Amino acid sequence: MASPRLLLFVALAVAAPARVAAAAGPCDCDHVIDPSTPSANGADLGVSPGDSVCVAGGQREFLRLYEFVGTEEAPIEIRNCEGVVAIDNDDRGYGLTVDESAFFHITGTGDDAYEYGFTVRAARTGPDYSASGVIVAGLSTDYELDHFEVYETGFAGFNLKTEPRCDGSANLGAFVQRNSRVHHHYIHDTGGEGVYFGSTGYGGREYDCDGVPTLLYPHEHHGVWLHDLRIERTGWDGLQVGVSPMDCHVYNNTIHDVGLEGVEYQTQGIQIGGGSACEIYGNDVRRGPAMGIIILNAQDTEVYNNIFWEIGVDGIYANNNDEFPEASYRFAHNTIGLTGHNGITMFADELSGNIIANNLIVGVAEAPVAYAAGELLEQDNLSFQSPDEVGFVDAAAGDLHLLADAAPVDAAAPLPGFVIDDDLDGVARDAAPDAGALEYTEPDPGTTTGDSDSTTGDSDSTTGDSDGTTGPGTSSSGGDSDGTTAGSDGTSGTGGTSGDAGGTTDGGSDSGGGGEDGDAGCGCRVDERGASGLLLLVALGLVRRRRR
């Protein structure tokens, strides 16, 4: 039997190098932000491009991050560790906010035990401003956000833009927000929009600049990927995109029960506008009092392989308002049903190259398709009075897949110049495609698309290059809301007259106290628990997996 002295020597020898590793932090990051640190400045922390930053799990009122600046080749990764970062407050303008940052990735995948490593609740509803859960502003650009749960917000779940400034630094022509990737979030029970991306003030909005009313124009967004979002029970629109004229993709989102506050012009499932040019596909939008998707003053727009079901007015509504005469609108292979007005409405008198084709339209109160378009290819749109006539697997339960003998099977045709290779589930379309968003598959429909708790389509990839081209079809894109959908910019949802939703650098960042620049501090930590705990693990022969 080995002597106690020898056993002690072996244990200490094993523990010694591990104790050094523990000094770098149990979260295995270059930098660690403790729950007691409400505000962190990346420059002050010495965060360099390519560094990792861990936010330790636990309760906190808010988290403010600023000046985290990576590079395209070496972005900064910020992740939760040791559990969930649980942000919760009733009296601030935000839960999590990021300013003056670029080339960073905040992910809630730092602890494999939890799907959403950041949970954010920011419930303030006034009187001067209402809170958004997550705000990224202050000229921030080139970022990725994934795996948060955001809920019970006074205003939007996510508010992602920088407001125009009187000095012009954030305005059209001076700043472009590039490469914004927002995916795999669960957003629910919001007072305003689920996701508020970009401004609705495309045509300019009046601001008070030193007492002088001044018309200012918002910046553009180039490179937008909003996907695999589960959005439920929003007070206003489910998802809104504005001023995104290049490389805009909205796909694989589940958006249910929107517009619950009943605010006029703020009750759409998806709103695209303000000169945007977006590709919208693979979305499942159900139960809203107005439009499933509304497209206003947009450039090239493609809407395909979507479900719009139980919609109060139109499934798809588009009105160019003669803003972009060179644009085209193409709507194909959508399943639209149980609407209070039309299935599809298009006003595009000046536009050419428009398409409304291969859609399945069921149980609408008025016309399946209504339009005033300069040039339009309209073909193979199937309409039925009732879901019972179609041949759905179980429409009453929300399953809109097709049975083998369903009328839409093989009822459509390929579209010249608008190739849609797959359906909403990723099932290949053949030379005789089915009408609507879903192809019949045998022996079973595959992925269930209905009132489930999962988003359609995509996996949990969080890579930086998610082009949005993973889905079917090839396209340029198009956009939304300006005209009749008076946007939320500057409404009670945003904090301050010209601030970014109550609380970032643009509008009174830490109103309510507690997050001043000075209290960013070091934000670092050395674990004092290392030796005794590690020695016990060695004695038990356990290995603690380091999470990344």
C-alpha positions as CSV (number, residue, x, y, z in Angstrom):
1,M,0.0,0.0,0.0
2,A,1.4,3.4,-0.9
3,S,2.3,5.7,1.9
4,P,0.0,8.7,2.8
5,R,3.0,10.9,2.1
6,L,3.4,9.5,-1.5
7,L,-0.4,9.9,-2.1
8,L,-0.3,13.5,-1.0
9,F,2.7,14.2,-3.3
10,V,0.9,12.7,-6.3
11,A,-2.3,14.7,-5.6
12,L,-0.4,17.9,-5.3
13,A,1.7,17.2,-8.4
14,V,-1.5,16.7,-10.4
15,A,-3.2,19.7,-8.8
16,A,-0.4,22.2,-9.3
17,P,-0.6,22.8,-13.0
18,A,-4.4,22.7,-12.8
19,R,-4.4,25.5,-10.2
20,V,-2.5,27.7,-12.7
21,A,-5.2,27.0,-15.3
22,A,-8.0,27.9,-12.8
23,A,-6.4,31.3,-12.4
24,A,-7.4,32.1,-15.9
25,G,-11.1,31.6,-15.0
26,P,-13.3,28.5,-14.9
27,C,-15.1,29.6,-18.0
28,D,-12.0,29.1,-20.1
29,C,-12.1,32.6,-21.7
30,D,-9.5,35.3,-22.0
31,H,-11.8,37.6,-20.0
32,V,-14.6,37.0,-17.6
33,I,-17.4,39.4,-16.6
34,D,-18.9,38.7,-13.2
35,P,-22.6,39.1,-12.3
36,S,-21.5,42.0,-10.1
37,T,-20.2,43.9,-13.1
38,P,-23.1,45.7,-14.9
39,S,-21.1,47.6,-17.5
40,A,-18.0,46.5,-19.4
41,N,-15.8,48.5,-21.7
42,G,-13.8,46.2,-24.0
43,A,-11.0,48.6,-24.5
44,D,-10.5,49.1,-20.8
45,L,-10.5,45.3,-20.3
46,G,-7.8,45.0,-22.9
47,V,-10.0,42.8,-25.2
48,S,-8.2,42.3,-28.5
49,P,-9.5,40.9,-31.8
50,G,-10.0,37.2,-31.6
51,D,-10.3,37.2,-27.8
52,S,-13.1,35.3,-26.0
53,V,-15.1,36.9,-23.2
54,C,-17.2,34.9,-20.8
55,V,-20.2,36.4,-19.0
56,A,-20.7,34.4,-15.8
57,G,-24.1,32.9,-15.2
58,G,-26.3,34.3,-12.5
59,Q,-28.8,37.0,-11.9
60,R,-28.2,40.6,-12.9
61,E,-30.4,43.7,-13.5
62,F,-28.8,44.6,-16.8
63,L,-25.6,44.3,-18.9
64,R,-24.1,47.1,-20.9
65,L,-21.2,46.3,-23.3
66,Y,-19.3,48.9,-25.3
67,E,-16.1,49.2,-27.4
68,F,-15.8,45.5,-28.1
69,V,-14.0,45.8,-31.4
70,G,-12.7,42.8,-33.3
71,T,-11.8,42.5,-37.0
72,E,-13.4,40.6,-39.9
73,E,-10.6,38.0,-39.6
74,A,-10.7,37.8,-35.8
75,P,-14.1,38.6,-34.3
76,I,-14.6,38.8,-30.5
77,E,-16.7,36.0,-29.1
78,I,-18.8,36.8,-26.0
79,R,-20.6,33.8,-24.4
80,N,-22.3,32.7,-21.2
81,C,-20.6,30.3,-18.9
82,E,-21.5,28.4,-15.7
83,G,-25.2,28.5,-16.4
84,V,-27.6,31.1,-17.7
85,V,-27.0,34.9,-17.6
86,A,-30.4,35.9,-16.3
87,I,-31.1,39.6,-16.9
88,D,-34.3,41.0,-15.3
89,N,-35.5,44.5,-14.5
90,D,-38.6,46.6,-14.3
91,D,-37.2,50.2,-14.4
92,R,-34.5,50.5,-17.1
93,G,-34.6,51.2,-20.8
94,Y,-33.0,47.8,-21.7
95,G,-31.8,44.5,-20.5
96,L,-28.7,44.0,-22.6
97,T,-27.2,46.8,-24.7
98,V,-24.2,47.0,-27.0
99,D,-22.7,50.2,-28.3
100,E,-19.6,51.3,-30.3
101,S,-18.7,47.7,-31.1
102,A,-17.9,45.8,-34.3
103,F,-17.0,42.3,-35.4
104,F,-18.4,40.5,-32.4
105,H,-20.5,37.5,-31.7
106,I,-22.6,37.1,-28.6
107,T,-23.9,33.5,-28.2
108,G,-25.9,31.8,-25.5
109,T,-24.4,28.4,-26.3
110,G,-21.7,28.6,-23.6
111,D,-23.2,26.0,-21.4
112,D,-24.6,22.8,-23.1
113,A,-27.1,22.3,-20.4
114,Y,-29.2,25.3,-21.6
115,E,-30.6,26.1,-25.0
116,Y,-30.7,29.8,-24.3
117,G,-27.7,31.0,-22.3
118,F,-29.0,34.6,-22.0
119,T,-32.5,35.3,-20.7
120,V,-33.6,38.9,-20.9
121,R,-36.6,40.6,-19.3
122,A,-37.0,44.4,-19.4
123,A,-40.5,45.3,-18.5
124,R,-40.6,49.1,-18.2
125,T,-43.6,50.7,-20.0
126,G,-43.2,54.4,-19.3
127,P,-44.1,57.0,-18.6
128,D,-41.3,58.6,-20.6
129,Y,-40.0,55.5,-22.5
130,S,-40.5,51.8,-22.7
131,A,-37.8,49.2,-22.5
132,S,-36.4,46.9,-25.2
133,G,-34.9,43.6,-24.2
134,V,-31.8,43.7,-26.4
135,I,-30.5,46.9,-28.0
136,V,-27.5,47.1,-30.4
137,A,-26.8,50.7,-31.4
138,G,-24.1,53.3,-31.0
139,L,-22.8,52.7,-34.6
140,S,-22.3,49.0,-33.9
141,T,-21.8,46.8,-37.0
142,D,-20.8,43.4,-38.2
143,Y,-22.2,41.3,-35.4
144,E,-24.0,38.0,-34.7
145,L,-26.4,37.3,-31.9
146,D,-27.8,33.9,-31.1
147,H,-29.5,31.7,-28.5
148,F,-31.3,34.2,-26.2
149,E,-34.7,34.1,-24.6
150,V,-36.2,37.6,-24.6
151,Y,-39.6,38.1,-22.9
152,E,-41.9,40.5,-21.1
153,T,-40.4,43.7,-22.6
154,G,-42.1,47.1,-22.4
155,F,-41.3,47.6,-26.1
156,A,-39.4,45.5,-28.6
157,G,-37.7,42.2,-27.9
158,F,-34.7,43.3,-30.1
159,N,-34.1,46.9,-31.2
160,L,-31.2,46.9,-33.8
161,K,-30.2,50.2,-35.3
162,T,-28.6,53.5,-34.6
163,E,-30.8,56.5,-34.5
164,P,-30.0,59.5,-36.8
165,R,-27.9,62.1,-35.0
166,C,-27.8,65.9,-35.3
167,D,-24.0,65.7,-36.0
168,G,-24.7,63.5,-39.0
169,S,-22.4,60.7,-37.9
170,A,-25.1,58.0,-37.9
171,N,-27.1,59.2,-40.8
172,L,-27.7,58.1,-44.4
173,G,-24.5,58.4,-46.4
174,A,-22.2,58.6,-43.3
175,F,-22.8,55.2,-41.7
176,V,-23.8,51.7,-42.9
177,Q,-24.6,48.9,-40.5
178,R,-23.1,45.8,-42.2
179,N,-23.5,42.0,-41.8
180,S,-26.1,41.6,-39.0
181,R,-26.9,38.0,-38.1
182,V,-29.6,37.4,-35.6
183,H,-30.8,33.8,-35.2
184,H,-32.1,31.0,-32.9
185,H,-33.8,33.2,-30.3
186,Y,-37.1,32.7,-28.4
187,I,-38.9,36.0,-28.2
188,H,-42.3,36.2,-26.6
189,D,-44.7,38.4,-24.7
190,T,-43.3,41.7,-25.9
191,G,-45.1,45.1,-25.6
192,G,-43.9,46.2,-29.1
193,E,-42.3,44.3,-32.0
194,G,-40.6,41.0,-31.5
195,V,-37.7,42.2,-33.7
196,Y,-37.4,45.8,-34.7
197,F,-34.6,45.9,-37.3
198,G,-33.8,49.2,-39.0
199,S,-35.7,52.4,-39.1
200,T,-39.1,53.1,-40.4
201,G,-38.2,56.7,-41.1
202,Y,-36.8,56.0,-44.6
203,G,-38.2,59.2,-46.0
204,G,-36.7,61.2,-43.2
205,R,-38.0,62.3,-39.8
206,E,-37.9,65.6,-38.0
207,Y,-35.6,65.8,-35.0
208,D,-34.9,68.6,-32.6
209,C,-31.3,69.7,-33.1
210,D,-30.5,72.5,-30.6
211,G,-34.0,73.8,-30.8
212,V,-34.2,73.7,-34.6
213,P,-36.5,71.2,-36.2
214,T,-34.3,69.2,-38.6
215,L,-35.1,66.5,-41.1
216,L,-32.7,63.6,-40.6
217,Y,-32.4,60.3,-42.6
218,P,-31.5,56.9,-41.1
219,H,-28.6,54.8,-42.1
220,E,-28.8,51.8,-44.3
221,H,-28.2,48.1,-43.5
222,H,-26.2,46.0,-45.9
223,G,-26.2,42.3,-45.1
224,V,-29.1,41.1,-43.0
225,W,-29.8,37.6,-41.9
226,L,-32.8,37.1,-39.5
227,H,-33.6,33.4,-39.2
228,D,-34.7,30.6,-37.0
229,L,-36.5,32.9,-34.6
230,R,-39.4,31.7,-32.5
231,I,-41.6,34.8,-32.0
232,E,-44.9,34.5,-30.0
233,R,-47.4,36.9,-28.5
234,T,-46.1,40.3,-29.6
235,G,-48.0,43.5,-28.8
236,W,-47.0,45.0,-32.1
237,D,-45.6,43.5,-35.3
238,G,-43.8,40.2,-35.1
239,L,-40.8,41.2,-37.1
240,Q,-40.0,44.4,-38.8
241,V,-37.2,45.3,-41.3
242,G,-36.4,48.7,-42.6
243,V,-33.8,50.5,-44.8
244,S,-32.1,47.2,-45.8
245,P,-31.5,47.5,-49.5
246,M,-28.7,45.0,-49.9
247,D,-28.4,41.3,-49.1
248,C,-31.4,41.0,-46.8
249,H,-32.8,37.6,-45.9
250,V,-35.6,36.7,-43.5
251,Y,-36.2,33.0,-43.3
252,N,-37.1,29.9,-41.2
253,N,-38.9,31.9,-38.6
254,T,-42.0,30.9,-36.6
255,I,-44.2,34.0,-35.8
256,H,-47.5,33.3,-34.0
257,D,-50.0,35.6,-32.3
258,V,-49.0,39.1,-33.2
259,G,-50.4,42.6,-32.8
260,L,-52.1,41.8,-29.5
261,E,-52.1,45.5,-28.4
262,G,-54.3,46.4,-31.4
263,V,-52.3,49.5,-32.3
264,E,-53.1,50.7,-35.7
265,Y,-50.5,50.0,-38.4
266,Q,-48.5,47.9,-35.8
267,T,-50.2,44.6,-36.2
268,Q,-48.5,42.7,-39.0
269,G,-46.8,39.3,-38.8
270,I,-43.8,40.6,-40.9
271,Q,-43.3,44.1,-42.1
272,I,-40.7,44.9,-44.8
273,G,-40.1,48.4,-46.1
274,G,-38.3,51.6,-46.2
275,G,-36.4,50.9,-49.4
276,S,-35.5,47.4,-48.3
277,A,-34.8,44.6,-50.8
278,C,-35.4,41.2,-49.1
279,E,-35.8,37.6,-49.7
280,I,-38.4,36.2,-47.4
281,Y,-38.9,32.4,-47.3
282,G,-39.6,29.4,-45.1
283,N,-41.5,31.4,-42.5
284,D,-44.6,30.2,-40.6
285,V,-46.8,33.1,-39.7
286,R,-50.1,32.5,-37.9
287,R,-52.8,34.5,-36.1
288,G,-52.6,38.2,-36.5
289,P,-55.3,40.9,-36.9
290,A,-53.9,42.6,-40.0
291,M,-51.5,41.3,-42.7
292,G,-49.4,38.1,-42.6
293,I,-46.7,40.2,-44.4
294,I,-46.9,43.8,-45.5
295,I,-44.4,45.2,-48.0
296,L,-44.4,48.9,-48.4
297,N,-42.1,51.2,-50.4
298,A,-39.8,48.3,-51.0
299,Q,-37.3,47.4,-53.8
300,D,-37.1,43.9,-55.3
301,T,-38.9,41.5,-53.0
302,E,-39.3,37.8,-53.1
303,V,-41.8,35.9,-50.9
304,Y,-41.9,32.2,-51.3
305,N,-42.3,28.9,-49.3
306,N,-44.1,30.7,-46.5
307,I,-47.3,29.9,-44.5
308,F,-49.7,32.8,-43.7
309,W,-52.6,31.3,-41.8
310,E,-55.5,32.7,-39.7
311,I,-54.8,36.3,-40.7
312,G,-57.2,39.2,-40.1
313,V,-56.9,41.0,-43.4
314,D,-54.5,39.9,-46.3
315,G,-52.0,37.1,-46.3
316,I,-49.6,39.1,-48.4
317,Y,-50.1,42.8,-49.0
318,A,-47.6,44.8,-51.2
319,N,-47.7,48.5,-52.2
320,N,-44.8,50.1,-54.0
321,N,-46.3,53.6,-53.8
322,D,-44.4,54.3,-57.0
323,E,-41.2,54.7,-55.0
324,F,-38.9,52.3,-57.0
325,P,-40.2,51.8,-60.6
326,E,-37.3,49.5,-61.4
327,A,-38.3,47.0,-58.7
328,S,-40.2,43.7,-59.1
329,Y,-42.3,41.7,-56.6
330,R,-42.4,37.9,-56.9
331,F,-44.7,35.8,-54.7
332,A,-44.7,32.0,-55.2
333,H,-45.4,28.7,-53.5
334,N,-47.0,30.2,-50.4
335,T,-49.8,28.6,-48.4
336,I,-52.3,31.2,-47.4
337,G,-55.5,30.6,-45.6
338,L,-58.4,31.8,-43.4
339,T,-57.9,35.5,-44.1
340,G,-60.4,38.2,-43.4
341,H,-59.9,39.9,-46.8
342,N,-57.8,38.8,-49.7
343,G,-55.2,36.1,-50.1
344,I,-52.7,38.3,-51.9
345,T,-53.0,42.0,-52.7
346,M,-50.4,43.8,-54.9
347,F,-50.3,47.4,-56.0
348,A,-47.3,47.7,-58.4
349,D,-48.6,49.7,-61.4
350,E,-45.1,50.9,-62.4
351,L,-43.3,47.7,-61.8
352,S,-42.2,45.0,-64.3
353,G,-41.3,41.4,-63.8
354,N,-43.9,40.7,-61.1
355,I,-45.0,37.1,-60.4
356,I,-47.9,35.7,-58.4
357,A,-47.8,32.0,-59.0
358,N,-48.1,28.5,-57.6
359,N,-49.7,29.7,-54.4
360,L,-52.3,27.7,-52.4
361,I,-55.0,30.0,-51.1
362,V,-57.7,28.7,-48.9
363,G,-60.8,30.1,-47.1
364,V,-60.3,33.8,-47.8
365,A,-63.2,36.2,-47.3
366,E,-62.7,38.1,-50.5
367,A,-60.5,37.6,-53.6
368,P,-57.8,35.0,-53.6
369,V,-55.6,37.4,-55.7
370,A,-56.2,41.1,-56.3
371,Y,-53.7,43.3,-58.0
372,A,-53.0,46.4,-60.0
373,A,-49.6,45.7,-61.7
374,G,-47.9,47.0,-64.7
375,E,-46.5,43.6,-65.7
376,L,-47.5,40.4,-64.0
377,L,-47.1,36.7,-64.6
378,E,-50.1,35.1,-62.8
379,Q,-50.4,31.3,-63.1
380,D,-51.2,28.1,-61.2
381,N,-52.6,29.7,-58.1
382,L,-55.1,27.2,-56.5
383,S,-57.9,28.5,-54.4
384,F,-60.5,26.6,-52.2
385,Q,-63.4,27.7,-50.1
386,S,-62.5,25.5,-47.2
387,P,-59.5,23.6,-45.8
388,D,-61.6,20.5,-46.0
389,E,-61.5,20.7,-49.8
390,V,-57.7,20.7,-50.1
391,G,-56.4,17.4,-48.7
392,F,-54.3,18.6,-45.8
393,V,-53.0,16.1,-43.2
394,D,-54.8,17.9,-40.3
395,A,-55.6,21.5,-40.9
396,A,-57.6,21.8,-37.7
397,A,-54.5,20.8,-35.7
398,G,-52.3,23.1,-37.8
399,D,-50.6,20.5,-40.0
400,L,-50.8,21.8,-43.5
401,H,-48.8,19.1,-45.2
402,L,-50.5,17.4,-48.1
403,L,-52.1,14.0,-48.5
404,A,-51.3,11.8,-51.5
405,D,-54.5,12.7,-53.2
406,A,-54.6,16.4,-52.3
407,A,-55.6,18.7,-55.1
408,P,-52.4,20.8,-55.0
409,V,-50.1,17.8,-55.7
410,D,-48.4,18.3,-59.1
411,A,-50.7,21.2,-59.8
412,A,-48.0,23.9,-60.4
413,A,-45.2,24.4,-62.8
414,P,-41.6,25.7,-62.7
415,L,-41.2,29.4,-63.1
416,P,-38.9,30.8,-65.7
417,G,-36.2,33.0,-64.0
418,F,-37.5,32.2,-60.5
419,V,-36.1,28.8,-59.5
420,I,-37.4,27.4,-56.3
421,D,-35.7,24.1,-55.8
422,D,-37.0,23.1,-52.4
423,D,-40.1,23.5,-50.3
424,L,-40.5,25.0,-46.8
425,D,-39.2,21.7,-45.2
426,G,-36.3,21.5,-47.6
427,V,-37.9,18.7,-49.7
428,A,-36.9,18.9,-53.4
429,R,-39.4,20.1,-55.9
430,D,-39.6,18.1,-59.1
431,A,-40.7,19.0,-62.6
432,A,-44.3,19.0,-61.5
433,P,-44.2,20.9,-58.2
434,D,-47.1,21.1,-55.8
435,A,-48.9,24.4,-55.2
436,G,-48.2,26.0,-51.9
437,A,-45.3,25.9,-49.5
438,L,-45.2,22.2,-48.9
439,E,-44.5,19.3,-51.3
440,Y,-46.3,16.0,-50.7
441,T,-43.8,13.4,-49.3
442,E,-44.2,9.7,-48.9
443,P,-44.6,7.9,-46.6
444,D,-45.0,10.8,-44.1
445,P,-44.7,14.6,-44.4
446,G,-41.4,14.8,-42.6
447,T,-41.0,17.9,-40.5
448,T,-44.3,18.9,-38.9
449,T,-45.1,22.5,-39.7
450,G,-47.9,23.7,-37.4
451,D,-48.4,25.1,-33.9
452,S,-45.3,23.5,-32.5
453,D,-42.6,24.8,-30.3
454,S,-39.8,24.7,-32.8
455,T,-38.8,26.8,-35.7
456,T,-39.0,25.4,-39.2
457,G,-35.9,24.4,-41.1
458,D,-32.5,25.4,-40.1
459,S,-30.2,23.9,-37.5
460,D,-28.3,25.5,-34.7
461,S,-25.4,26.7,-36.8
462,T,-24.0,30.0,-35.5
463,T,-21.3,30.5,-38.1
464,G,-20.6,33.9,-39.3
465,D,-21.2,33.3,-43.0
466,S,-24.8,32.2,-42.9
467,D,-25.6,33.8,-46.2
468,G,-29.3,33.2,-46.2
469,T,-28.7,31.2,-49.4
470,T,-29.0,28.0,-47.5
471,G,-32.7,28.0,-48.4
472,P,-34.4,27.3,-51.7
473,G,-34.5,29.7,-54.6
474,T,-32.3,32.3,-56.2
475,S,-33.1,35.9,-55.9
476,S,-32.6,39.5,-55.3
477,S,-34.8,40.8,-52.6
478,G,-37.1,43.4,-51.2
479,G,-38.6,45.3,-48.5
480,D,-41.3,47.2,-46.4
481,S,-42.9,49.7,-44.3
482,D,-42.9,53.3,-44.6
483,G,-46.1,54.8,-45.9
484,T,-49.1,53.6,-44.1
485,T,-47.2,51.7,-41.4
486,A,-46.0,54.6,-39.5
487,G,-43.0,53.1,-37.8
488,S,-42.1,52.8,-34.3
489,D,-39.0,55.0,-34.4
490,G,-39.5,57.9,-32.0
491,T,-42.6,56.4,-30.5
492,S,-43.1,55.7,-26.9
493,G,-41.2,52.5,-27.5
494,T,-37.9,54.2,-27.9
495,G,-36.1,56.0,-25.1
496,G,-35.7,59.7,-25.4
497,T,-36.5,61.9,-28.4
498,S,-33.6,60.8,-30.5
499,G,-32.3,57.9,-28.5
500,D,-32.1,54.3,-29.4
501,A,-34.9,52.7,-27.4
502,G,-34.4,54.0,-24.0
503,G,-31.0,53.7,-22.9
504,T,-28.0,53.3,-25.2
505,T,-25.3,55.8,-26.1
506,D,-27.6,57.4,-28.6
507,G,-30.3,58.3,-26.1
508,G,-29.3,58.3,-22.5
509,S,-27.6,55.0,-22.2
510,D,-27.8,54.2,-18.5
511,S,-30.9,56.1,-17.5
512,G,-31.9,54.9,-14.2
513,G,-28.4,54.6,-12.9
514,G,-26.1,51.7,-12.3
515,G,-24.3,51.4,-15.6
516,E,-22.1,54.5,-15.9
517,D,-18.9,54.3,-17.9
518,G,-16.9,54.4,-14.7
519,D,-18.3,51.2,-13.3
520,A,-17.1,49.0,-16.0
521,G,-14.1,48.3,-13.9
522,C,-11.8,45.4,-14.7
523,G,-14.6,42.9,-15.1
524,C,-12.0,40.2,-14.6
525,R,-11.8,37.5,-12.0
526,V,-9.5,34.9,-10.6
527,D,-11.2,31.9,-9.1
528,E,-10.3,31.5,-5.4
529,R,-12.0,28.1,-5.2
530,G,-9.4,26.3,-7.3
531,A,-7.1,24.2,-5.1
532,S,-9.4,22.4,-2.7
533,G,-12.2,21.8,-5.2
534,L,-9.7,20.5,-7.8
535,L,-8.0,18.2,-5.3
536,L,-11.4,16.7,-4.5
537,L,-12.0,16.1,-8.1
538,V,-8.6,14.4,-8.5
539,A,-9.3,12.2,-5.5
540,L,-12.7,11.2,-7.0
541,G,-11.1,10.6,-10.4
542,L,-13.5,13.1,-12.1
543,V,-12.8,15.3,-15.1
544,R,-14.8,18.5,-15.5
545,R,-15.4,19.2,-19.2
546,R,-14.5,22.7,-20.1
547,R,-17.3,24.3,-22.0
548,R,-16.7,26.5,-25.0
